[in-house]
Amino acid sequence: MPLDEIDEHRFPCPNCGANLRYAPGADHLSCDHCGYEEALDNAGAPEPIREIALVDGLEGPDQTEYEETRVTACNSCGAQIELGDDTHSTECPFCASPVVTTTNRHIKPRAVLPFQLAEPEAHSAMNTWLGRLWFAPSGLQEYARKGRKMQGVYVPFWTFDADTKTRYTGKRGTVYTETRTVRRGGKTQTEVVRKVRWRAVSGRVARFFDDVLVLASSALPGRFTEALPPWDLSGLEPYSVDYLAGFRAEAYTIDVKAGLQKARTIMDNQIARDIRFDIGGDRQQITSANTEVSDVTFKHILLPVWVAAYKYRGTSYRFVVNGQTGRVQGERPWSVWKIAAAAFVAAVWLGAMGYMIAMMEG
């Protein structure tokens, strides 16, 4: 069954029986066949998005926090994509490899950032990006013009909140200059030398971290996901399966504990910047930093990504589009023939220029 014919989250239209889809940027489901529209279940005053205490996440939230779903497991990139009950086989939207069906028990999402870009808008953004690539194979440009539809996937993330207080010791450096006389080559010269005067310092910084974002999947390379932000998390909505109508949802493969380790790295880097700012001066050295972390909470959220996978000479190349902002990132093949032709033209041009210069000098 072709990937673009599968709707993993199906909502039948009461008028014609076709599948309803969430309309990106809207507050309703719509039927592409008859035009029927249906308001979202959570339209109106939404419930607050509740965080989960870290201790519950590490020891195991109570059963109400979990759900069990059928998923496809990709042996190539590790993605796990949720399936509907009537779907038995498909291919991975991240790398176009065959997948197998399994089951997965995981923490329920707390919130979802709904798609704001419809597929034609995402496809247009991808085409513009592909059109700017130098030395891309002609087949890639053809794919950009006639390629099949992109797949809308909700990608799993963790967010972490934490209150931190850090005591530090270090050194503050003040840059000053000295003038000295030196002899070089039998001549006396004056030069200015920059030096740093250090003094010991200590202090305390505090920061509350809100919604430190950590990718909970290993399906996409880091260079993709790191280039997709910024995400405006103020647009998060309490989780409702309605937002998934017509889209896919990837199950997380990085658990809470591993996600927290990544979040702590992000926090520690920010705390180091805070310390350097607090030390002041022209240069800073941090010799120790002891951080107390408290009130740690987390939540599982889904963020919108449009995905396309293109195969060129047996290798899969992936393109992703931020479903909120339209920011594009991806892999690209190189055309050996185009590079060789460009190198040949450059060599001919340089040779001609060299000949003209030689003639002029002669």
C-alpha positions as CSV (number, residue, x, y, z in Angstrom):
1,M,0.0,0.0,0.0
2,P,1.5,3.4,-1.0
3,L,2.4,5.6,1.9
4,D,0.4,8.5,0.7
5,E,-2.8,6.4,0.6
6,I,-2.7,5.6,4.4
7,D,-4.4,7.7,7.0
8,E,-3.2,6.3,10.4
9,H,-5.8,8.2,12.5
10,R,-9.2,7.9,10.8
11,F,-12.3,9.8,11.6
12,P,-15.2,8.9,9.2
13,C,-17.4,11.7,7.8
14,P,-21.0,11.4,9.0
15,N,-22.2,12.6,5.6
16,C,-20.2,10.5,3.1
17,G,-18.1,8.1,5.1
18,A,-14.8,9.6,3.8
19,N,-12.0,10.4,6.3
20,L,-12.1,13.7,8.1
21,R,-8.7,15.5,8.4
22,Y,-7.5,18.2,10.8
23,A,-7.3,21.4,8.9
24,P,-3.9,23.0,9.6
25,G,-4.3,26.4,11.4
26,A,-8.0,25.9,11.9
27,D,-10.2,24.7,14.8
28,H,-12.1,22.0,13.0
29,L,-11.9,18.7,11.1
30,S,-12.9,18.8,7.5
31,C,-13.9,16.3,4.8
32,D,-12.1,16.7,1.5
33,H,-14.9,14.8,-0.3
34,C,-18.0,16.7,0.7
35,G,-16.8,19.7,2.6
36,Y,-18.3,18.7,5.9
37,E,-16.7,20.4,9.0
38,E,-16.7,19.3,12.6
39,A,-15.5,21.3,15.6
40,L,-12.6,19.9,17.6
41,D,-13.5,18.1,20.8
42,N,-11.5,20.6,22.9
43,A,-12.7,23.7,21.1
44,G,-13.5,26.5,23.6
45,A,-11.8,26.9,27.0
46,P,-9.0,24.3,27.1
47,E,-7.9,22.6,30.2
48,P,-4.4,23.6,31.5
49,I,-1.5,21.4,30.3
50,R,-0.4,19.5,33.4
51,E,3.3,18.7,34.1
52,I,4.4,15.3,35.6
53,A,6.7,15.3,38.6
54,L,10.1,13.8,37.7
55,V,10.0,11.2,40.4
56,D,6.8,9.8,38.9
57,G,8.4,9.6,35.5
58,L,11.5,7.8,36.7
59,E,9.6,5.4,39.0
60,G,6.7,4.9,36.6
61,P,3.6,7.2,36.3
62,D,0.4,5.6,37.4
63,Q,-1.6,3.6,34.8
64,T,-3.6,6.6,33.7
65,E,-0.4,8.2,32.3
66,Y,0.2,5.4,29.9
67,E,-1.3,4.2,26.7
68,E,-0.6,1.2,24.4
69,T,-0.5,1.6,20.6
70,R,0.4,-0.4,17.5
71,V,3.5,1.0,15.9
72,T,5.8,0.3,13.0
73,A,9.4,-0.2,13.8
74,C,12.0,0.9,11.2
75,N,15.2,-1.1,11.3
76,S,17.1,1.5,9.3
77,C,16.5,4.7,11.2
78,G,14.9,3.5,14.4
79,A,11.6,5.5,14.0
80,Q,8.4,4.1,15.5
81,I,5.2,5.4,13.9
82,E,1.8,4.8,15.4
83,L,-0.7,2.8,13.3
84,G,-4.4,2.6,13.0
85,D,-6.1,-0.7,13.7
86,D,-6.7,-1.4,10.0
87,T,-3.1,-0.7,8.8
88,H,-0.8,-3.7,8.7
89,S,2.2,-2.7,6.5
90,T,3.7,0.5,5.2
91,E,7.1,2.2,4.8
92,C,9.0,4.6,7.0
93,P,8.2,8.3,6.3
94,F,11.7,9.3,7.5
95,C,13.8,7.1,5.2
96,A,11.4,5.2,2.9
97,S,12.5,1.8,4.2
98,P,10.2,-1.2,4.8
99,V,8.9,-1.5,8.4
100,V,7.4,-4.1,10.7
101,T,4.5,-3.9,13.1
102,T,4.8,-4.1,16.8
103,T,3.2,-2.8,20.0
104,N,4.4,0.0,22.3
105,R,3.4,1.0,25.8
106,H,4.4,4.6,26.5
107,I,3.6,7.8,28.5
108,K,0.6,9.6,26.9
109,P,1.3,13.0,25.3
110,R,0.2,15.9,27.4
111,A,0.1,18.5,24.6
112,V,0.3,18.9,20.9
113,L,1.5,21.8,18.7
114,P,-1.0,21.7,15.8
115,F,0.1,22.0,12.2
116,Q,-0.1,25.5,10.9
117,L,1.1,24.8,7.3
118,A,-1.0,22.7,4.9
119,E,0.8,20.1,2.7
120,P,0.9,22.4,-0.4
121,E,2.6,25.2,1.6
122,A,5.1,22.7,3.0
123,H,5.7,21.3,-0.4
124,S,6.3,24.8,-1.8
125,A,8.8,25.6,0.9
126,M,10.6,22.3,0.1
127,N,10.6,23.0,-3.6
128,T,12.1,26.5,-3.0
129,W,14.8,25.0,-0.8
130,L,15.6,22.3,-3.4
131,G,15.7,24.8,-6.2
132,R,18.5,26.7,-4.4
133,L,20.8,23.6,-4.3
134,W,23.9,23.8,-6.5
135,F,25.1,20.7,-8.3
136,A,22.0,18.7,-7.5
137,P,21.0,15.8,-9.8
138,S,18.4,16.7,-12.4
139,G,16.2,13.9,-11.0
140,L,16.1,15.7,-7.7
141,Q,14.7,18.8,-9.4
142,E,12.2,16.6,-11.1
143,Y,11.2,15.2,-7.8
144,A,10.7,18.7,-6.5
145,R,8.3,19.4,-9.3
146,K,6.4,16.1,-9.4
147,G,7.2,14.3,-6.2
148,R,4.4,12.6,-4.2
149,K,2.9,14.4,-1.3
150,M,4.8,15.0,1.9
151,Q,3.8,13.2,5.1
152,G,2.7,15.1,8.1
153,V,4.2,13.5,11.2
154,Y,3.9,14.6,14.9
155,V,7.4,14.1,16.3
156,P,7.8,13.3,20.0
157,F,9.6,15.7,22.4
158,W,10.1,16.0,26.2
159,T,10.0,19.3,27.9
160,F,11.6,19.8,31.3
161,D,11.1,22.5,34.0
162,A,13.5,22.9,36.9
163,D,14.5,25.4,39.5
164,T,18.3,25.8,39.8
165,K,20.6,27.5,42.3
166,T,24.4,27.4,41.6
167,R,27.3,28.5,43.8
168,Y,30.5,29.0,41.9
169,T,34.1,30.0,42.2
170,G,36.3,31.4,39.5
171,K,38.5,34.2,38.3
172,R,37.8,37.6,36.8
173,G,40.3,38.8,34.2
174,T,41.0,42.5,33.4
175,V,42.9,43.2,30.2
176,Y,45.6,45.9,30.4
177,T,48.5,46.9,28.2
178,E,52.2,47.5,28.8
179,T,54.6,49.3,26.5
180,R,58.1,47.9,26.1
181,T,61.2,48.5,24.0
182,V,62.8,45.7,22.0
183,R,65.6,45.4,19.5
184,R,65.0,43.6,16.2
185,G,67.4,43.5,13.3
186,G,69.7,46.1,15.0
187,K,66.8,48.5,15.4
188,T,65.0,49.7,18.6
189,Q,61.3,49.3,18.4
190,T,58.4,50.0,20.8
191,E,55.6,47.5,21.1
192,V,52.4,47.3,23.1
193,V,51.7,44.0,24.9
194,R,48.2,42.9,26.1
195,K,48.2,41.2,29.5
196,V,45.4,39.9,31.8
197,R,45.3,40.6,35.6
198,W,43.3,37.9,37.4
199,R,41.5,38.0,40.7
200,A,39.6,35.3,42.5
201,V,35.8,35.6,42.7
202,S,32.8,33.6,44.0
203,G,29.1,34.0,43.8
204,R,25.7,32.6,43.3
205,V,23.3,32.5,40.3
206,A,19.8,31.2,40.0
207,R,17.6,30.4,37.1
208,F,14.2,28.7,36.6
209,F,14.1,26.7,33.4
210,D,10.8,26.5,31.6
211,D,10.1,24.0,28.8
212,V,13.7,22.9,28.0
213,L,13.0,21.1,24.8
214,V,14.5,17.6,24.1
215,L,13.9,15.5,21.0
216,A,12.6,12.1,22.1
217,S,13.4,10.3,18.9
218,S,16.5,9.1,17.1
219,A,14.8,8.8,13.6
220,L,16.2,12.1,12.3
221,P,19.8,13.2,12.4
222,G,20.6,15.9,15.0
223,R,21.5,18.3,12.2
224,F,17.9,18.2,11.0
225,T,16.2,18.7,14.3
226,E,18.6,21.3,15.5
227,A,17.9,23.4,12.4
228,L,14.1,23.2,12.7
229,P,13.6,25.6,15.7
230,P,12.5,28.0,16.8
231,W,9.2,26.5,18.0
232,D,6.6,28.8,19.5
233,L,5.4,26.6,22.4
234,S,2.8,29.2,23.4
235,G,0.7,27.5,20.7
236,L,0.6,24.2,22.5
237,E,-2.9,22.7,23.0
238,P,-3.9,20.0,25.4
239,Y,-3.5,16.7,23.7
240,S,-6.5,15.6,21.6
241,V,-6.5,12.8,19.0
242,D,-8.5,15.1,16.8
243,Y,-5.3,17.0,15.9
244,L,-3.9,13.7,14.6
245,A,-6.7,13.2,12.1
246,G,-5.0,12.6,8.7
247,F,-1.5,12.7,10.2
248,R,0.9,10.3,11.7
249,A,2.4,10.3,15.2
250,E,5.9,9.0,16.1
251,A,6.3,7.2,19.4
252,Y,9.2,8.2,21.5
253,T,12.3,6.0,21.6
254,I,14.4,8.1,24.1
255,D,12.9,7.7,27.5
256,V,12.5,10.3,30.3
257,K,15.8,9.4,32.0
258,A,17.8,9.8,28.8
259,G,15.9,12.9,27.9
260,L,16.7,14.4,31.3
261,Q,20.4,13.9,30.7
262,K,20.2,15.9,27.5
263,A,18.1,18.6,29.3
264,R,20.8,18.9,32.0
265,T,23.4,19.5,29.4
266,I,21.4,22.3,28.0
267,M,20.8,23.7,31.5
268,D,24.4,23.4,32.5
269,N,25.5,25.3,29.4
270,Q,23.1,28.1,30.2
271,I,24.2,28.2,33.8
272,A,27.8,28.5,32.7
273,R,26.8,31.5,30.6
274,D,25.0,33.0,33.6
275,I,28.1,32.5,35.7
276,R,30.4,34.2,33.1
277,F,28.0,37.1,32.9
278,D,27.9,37.4,36.8
279,I,31.7,37.3,37.0
280,G,32.0,40.1,34.5
281,G,35.3,41.7,33.5
282,D,37.1,41.1,30.2
283,R,37.9,37.4,30.7
284,Q,36.3,34.7,32.9
285,Q,37.4,31.4,34.3
286,I,35.1,29.0,36.1
287,T,36.9,26.7,38.6
288,S,33.9,25.1,40.3
289,A,30.1,25.2,40.0
290,N,27.8,23.3,42.3
291,T,24.1,23.3,41.2
292,E,21.1,22.4,43.3
293,V,18.2,21.3,41.1
294,S,14.7,21.1,42.5
295,D,11.0,21.0,41.4
296,V,11.8,19.1,38.3
297,T,8.8,18.3,36.1
298,F,8.3,17.1,32.6
299,K,5.7,16.4,29.9
300,H,5.5,14.5,26.6
301,I,4.5,16.7,23.7
302,L,4.1,16.3,19.9
303,L,5.5,18.8,17.4
304,P,4.5,19.0,13.7
305,V,6.9,18.1,10.9
306,W,6.3,17.5,7.2
307,V,8.6,14.8,5.9
308,A,9.6,13.6,2.4
309,A,12.1,10.8,1.6
310,Y,13.7,10.7,-1.9
311,K,15.7,7.7,-3.2
312,Y,18.6,8.4,-5.5
313,R,20.8,5.6,-6.8
314,G,19.7,3.3,-3.9
315,T,20.3,5.9,-1.2
316,S,17.5,7.6,0.8
317,Y,17.7,11.4,1.2
318,R,15.3,13.1,3.7
319,F,13.7,16.5,3.7
320,V,11.8,17.9,6.7
321,V,9.8,21.1,7.1
322,N,8.8,22.7,10.4
323,G,5.0,22.4,10.3
324,Q,4.6,25.6,12.3
325,T,7.0,28.0,10.6
326,G,7.9,26.4,7.2
327,R,11.7,26.2,8.0
328,V,13.3,23.5,5.8
329,Q,16.2,21.2,6.4
330,G,17.4,18.1,4.6
331,E,20.0,15.9,2.9
332,R,21.0,16.2,-0.7
333,P,22.8,14.1,-3.3
334,W,25.5,15.6,-5.5
335,S,25.7,15.2,-9.3
336,V,29.2,14.1,-10.2
337,W,28.6,15.1,-13.8
338,K,27.6,18.6,-12.9
339,I,30.6,19.0,-10.5
340,A,32.9,17.7,-13.2
341,A,31.4,20.0,-15.8
342,A,31.7,23.0,-13.5
343,A,35.3,22.1,-12.8
344,F,36.0,21.8,-16.5
345,V,34.4,25.2,-17.2
346,A,36.4,26.8,-14.4
347,A,39.7,25.3,-15.7
348,V,39.0,26.6,-19.2
349,W,38.1,30.0,-17.9
350,L,41.3,30.2,-15.7
351,G,43.4,29.0,-18.7
352,A,41.9,31.7,-20.9
353,M,42.5,34.4,-18.3
354,G,46.1,33.2,-17.9
355,Y,46.6,33.3,-21.6
356,M,45.2,36.8,-21.9
357,I,47.4,38.1,-19.1
358,A,50.4,36.5,-20.7
359,M,49.6,38.1,-24.0
360,M,49.1,41.5,-22.4
361,E,52.4,41.3,-20.5
362,G,54.2,40.1,-23.6
